[in-house]
């Protein structure tokens, strides 16, 4: 009998009172926050979410815990999200993530983030989030906090250094740059090549398949023992719209990095079509012509089990 895979969602968010804050933002008629919300709605449309009004979506922790239950997700890594400079409030604070983890210690792991522009204070905040709040990893999004370069030695190396010292993984948003208010150049996964070389003990998780720098990203992850790639959000979009393209990308990733380097994440609540993606991943196979004519590797049950949970379990118990 086939065993159901152990599933870890390595990338999820929820919202705390965001609706109320969003309404406040609307009153301000802030162009940047309006544009950012429009982008979120567009993303939800792309994955077929039935209600496109972001503020009407079920997006609380309780909603997400129900999603975990419905989809047999055993553990989830919840990521902080600030974007205070865009929305005028912090979407999901370290404290809120820590509170969720404290209330669900067997189900949730938490990724903290800090504003790197705060210098030494940022390093102290990170240490506090890990040691005192009990969080498990560091999240970096180069679009957040006004934007930054992922290889910025002055700004980020002290934080990478601290993560290395604390022995925690770093999840880095790369690739997809929704909408026009953020700068694509900051999202190039190649910026992490220096970081992987300079911090060989640091576990680096390259989010979103580095899309649209996919091939470069897979090559880089295959090159560095301390790097992993996630299919987060891009899988949701491709499986919903162009599943054959996703299968091709999966084959390329497997060939370049091996299934021990690939992680699954949902990016709930941004891309909520989790049942569709999990159903696809548990039955995906490579047709004969792709294997024979293009030399694509087979996708085995073992590969899928690695991607859906076993790798995540190895990185973070
Ligand atoms: Zn995310």
Boltz pocket constraint, residues with backbone or C-beta under 6 A from the ligand:
constraints:
  - pocket:
      binder: B
      contacts: [[A, 11], [A, 13], [A, 79], [A, 267], [A, 270]]
      max_distance: 6.0
